[in-house]
Amino acid sequence: MRRWLLVAMCALLAASACTGDDAPPDHTDSHPEETAASTTEAPISAAPTTAALGENVNTVEAAQRLLDLFAHLDGEAARMLLQKGAPDAEFDQALQAVYLGQALRTVRSVFDREARLGLYGYARPQPDPVYKAMRVIDARRDDCAVVAGSLDLRPRYINPVDAIDGIFVLVVQSGIGPSGGNPTRWRILVAGRPEAGQDLEAICPGL
């Protein structure tokens, strides 16, 4: 499994929820237009505190605990950006607590673009997105797991966007430890749709 395939999958995340010709919403590639102010307060979940965080991601339950944490930290980063109005070093550290590699570069780019557009279309108050684990595809290594699931950013925006069904590639990388509210060494390397016909069980061995 060549590394460029992982880059391609991350790029799919930026192209998977296009709704028009404008800039994309969050981790997708189209920016919803704001038609009315949000008046419904969506709940903001608390960060999970279970001691199981950081264990091998070899069950759906373990994967979901990590994804709950990541979704909450992503929501915290979005709320920070709404407060600040523009990305800064503190905001970037918040992203690094969740994302790694190409996924980190992708969300940096999208958040920066949306900040330059005035975070137009963002729900206020800003709830957490919803990351859901459906099936563990590969957890043979203790530093990598491929999980089938969904990335739902609909709570973030006033106008509808589509949830993304695909995969999460969760990794532990040497030299990266707990930070920014993440008590584990796990990060998201890929979140989105894989390439057609791709061998998902070959992703971790190819890293």
C-alpha positions as CSV (number, residue, x, y, z in Angstrom):
1,M,0.0,0.0,0.0
2,R,1.7,3.2,-1.2
3,R,1.5,6.3,1.0
4,W,0.0,8.3,-1.9
5,L,-3.2,6.2,-1.6
6,L,-3.6,7.6,1.9
7,V,-3.1,11.1,0.6
8,A,-5.8,10.4,-2.0
9,M,-8.2,9.2,0.6
10,C,-7.7,12.3,2.6
11,A,-8.3,14.4,-0.5
12,L,-11.6,12.6,-1.0
13,L,-12.7,13.9,2.4
14,A,-12.3,17.4,1.0
15,A,-14.4,16.6,-2.1
16,S,-17.1,14.3,-0.7
17,A,-19.8,16.7,0.3
18,C,-19.9,19.3,-2.4
19,T,-23.1,21.2,-2.6
20,G,-22.2,23.9,-5.1
21,D,-19.4,25.9,-6.5
22,D,-18.5,27.7,-3.3
23,A,-15.8,26.8,-0.8
24,P,-16.4,23.6,1.2
25,P,-17.9,23.1,4.6
26,D,-15.3,22.1,7.2
27,H,-13.7,18.8,6.2
28,T,-15.6,18.8,2.9
29,D,-15.4,20.9,-0.3
30,S,-18.5,23.1,-0.6
31,H,-19.4,25.9,1.7
32,P,-23.1,26.2,2.7
33,E,-24.8,29.5,2.4
34,E,-26.3,31.0,5.5
35,T,-30.0,31.7,5.1
36,A,-31.0,32.2,8.7
37,A,-29.5,32.5,12.1
38,S,-29.6,29.4,14.2
39,T,-32.0,29.5,17.1
40,T,-31.7,25.9,18.3
41,E,-29.1,25.1,20.8
42,A,-27.6,21.7,20.0
43,P,-26.0,19.8,22.9
44,I,-22.3,19.8,23.3
45,S,-21.0,16.5,24.5
46,A,-18.4,16.2,27.3
47,A,-15.0,14.7,26.5
48,P,-15.0,11.0,27.4
49,T,-13.0,10.1,30.5
50,T,-13.1,6.3,30.4
51,A,-9.9,4.6,31.4
52,A,-10.2,2.5,28.2
53,L,-9.1,5.3,26.1
54,G,-5.7,4.5,24.7
55,E,-6.2,0.8,24.6
56,N,-5.8,-1.2,21.3
57,V,-8.6,-0.3,18.9
58,N,-9.7,-3.9,18.4
59,T,-13.4,-3.6,19.0
60,V,-16.1,-1.2,17.8
61,E,-16.6,0.0,21.4
62,A,-13.0,0.9,21.8
63,A,-13.0,2.7,18.4
64,Q,-16.1,4.5,19.3
65,R,-14.6,5.8,22.5
66,L,-11.7,7.3,20.6
67,L,-14.0,8.7,17.9
68,D,-16.2,10.3,20.6
69,L,-13.1,12.0,22.0
70,F,-11.9,13.2,18.6
71,A,-15.4,14.5,17.7
72,H,-15.5,16.5,20.9
73,L,-12.0,17.9,20.4
74,D,-12.8,18.8,16.9
75,G,-15.9,20.6,18.2
76,E,-13.8,22.4,20.8
77,A,-11.4,23.6,18.0
78,A,-14.3,24.9,16.0
79,R,-15.7,26.8,19.0
80,M,-12.3,28.2,19.6
81,L,-12.1,29.4,16.0
82,L,-15.5,31.0,16.3
83,Q,-14.3,32.9,19.3
84,K,-11.0,33.9,17.8
85,G,-12.2,34.6,14.3
86,A,-8.9,33.4,12.7
87,P,-6.6,30.4,13.2
88,D,-3.6,31.0,15.5
89,A,-1.0,28.8,17.2
90,E,-3.4,27.7,20.0
91,F,-6.0,26.7,17.4
92,D,-3.4,24.7,15.5
93,Q,-2.4,22.9,18.7
94,A,-6.0,22.0,19.2
95,L,-6.1,20.4,15.7
96,Q,-2.9,18.5,16.3
97,A,-4.6,16.8,19.3
98,V,-6.9,15.1,16.8
99,Y,-5.3,15.0,13.4
100,L,-2.0,13.9,11.9
101,G,-0.3,14.1,8.5
102,Q,-2.4,14.7,5.5
103,A,-5.6,14.8,7.6
104,L,-4.1,17.6,9.6
105,R,-3.0,19.5,6.5
106,T,-6.5,19.1,5.1
107,V,-8.4,20.4,8.1
108,R,-6.0,23.3,8.5
109,S,-6.6,24.3,4.9
110,V,-10.4,24.1,5.2
111,F,-10.7,25.9,8.5
112,D,-8.4,28.6,7.2
113,R,-10.5,29.1,4.1
114,E,-13.7,29.1,6.1
115,A,-12.3,31.7,8.6
116,R,-11.4,33.9,5.6
117,L,-15.1,33.6,4.6
118,G,-16.1,34.8,8.1
119,L,-17.2,31.3,9.2
120,Y,-20.3,31.9,7.2
121,G,-23.0,29.2,7.7
122,Y,-21.6,28.0,11.0
123,A,-24.2,27.1,13.7
124,R,-24.0,29.3,16.8
125,P,-23.7,27.9,19.3
126,Q,-21.4,25.3,17.7
127,P,-22.0,21.7,18.7
128,D,-19.7,18.7,18.2
129,P,-19.7,16.8,15.0
130,V,-20.7,13.1,15.2
131,Y,-18.1,10.4,14.4
132,K,-19.5,6.9,14.4
133,A,-17.6,3.5,14.3
134,M,-19.5,0.7,12.6
135,R,-16.9,-2.0,12.1
136,V,-13.2,-2.6,12.8
137,I,-11.7,-3.6,9.5
138,D,-8.1,-4.1,10.7
139,A,-6.6,-3.9,14.1
140,R,-3.7,-6.4,13.8
141,R,-1.2,-3.7,14.9
142,D,-1.2,-1.9,18.2
143,D,-0.3,1.4,16.5
144,C,-2.8,1.4,13.6
145,A,-6.5,0.6,13.1
146,V,-8.8,0.9,10.1
147,V,-12.4,1.5,11.1
148,A,-15.5,1.6,8.9
149,G,-17.7,4.5,10.0
150,S,-19.3,7.8,9.3
151,L,-18.2,11.4,9.6
152,D,-21.3,13.6,10.3
153,L,-20.7,17.4,10.1
154,R,-24.3,18.3,9.8
155,P,-24.5,19.8,13.3
156,R,-21.8,22.3,12.3
157,Y,-23.8,24.1,9.7
158,I,-27.0,26.0,9.4
159,N,-27.7,24.5,5.9
160,P,-27.8,20.8,5.3
161,V,-24.6,18.9,4.3
162,D,-24.3,15.2,3.7
163,A,-22.8,12.8,6.3
164,I,-19.8,10.9,4.9
165,D,-19.7,7.1,5.1
166,G,-16.2,5.7,4.8
167,I,-13.2,4.8,6.9
168,F,-11.1,6.2,9.7
169,V,-7.4,5.3,9.9
170,L,-6.3,5.8,13.5
171,V,-2.6,5.7,14.3
172,V,-0.1,6.1,17.0
173,Q,3.1,7.7,15.8
174,S,6.5,7.8,17.6
175,G,7.2,11.1,19.3
176,I,3.5,12.2,19.5
177,G,1.9,11.9,22.9
178,P,-1.1,13.2,24.9
179,S,-1.9,16.8,24.2
180,G,-4.6,19.4,23.9
181,G,-7.2,17.5,25.9
182,N,-6.4,14.2,24.2
183,P,-5.0,11.8,26.9
184,T,-4.0,9.2,24.3
185,R,-1.3,8.9,21.6
186,W,-3.9,8.1,19.0
187,R,-4.6,10.5,16.1
188,I,-6.7,10.5,12.9
189,L,-4.6,10.0,9.8
190,V,-7.4,9.5,7.3
191,A,-11.2,10.1,7.5
192,G,-13.2,9.8,4.3
193,R,-14.1,7.5,1.5
194,P,-11.5,5.0,0.3
195,E,-10.6,4.4,-3.3
196,A,-12.8,2.0,-5.2
197,G,-11.5,-1.5,-4.9
198,Q,-8.9,-0.6,-2.4
199,D,-7.7,-3.4,0.0
200,L,-8.5,-1.8,3.4
201,E,-6.7,-4.5,5.2
202,A,-3.4,-3.5,3.5
203,I,-3.5,0.1,4.8
204,C,-1.8,-0.4,8.2
205,P,0.9,-2.8,6.8
206,G,1.7,-0.3,4.2
207,L,2.4,2.6,6.6
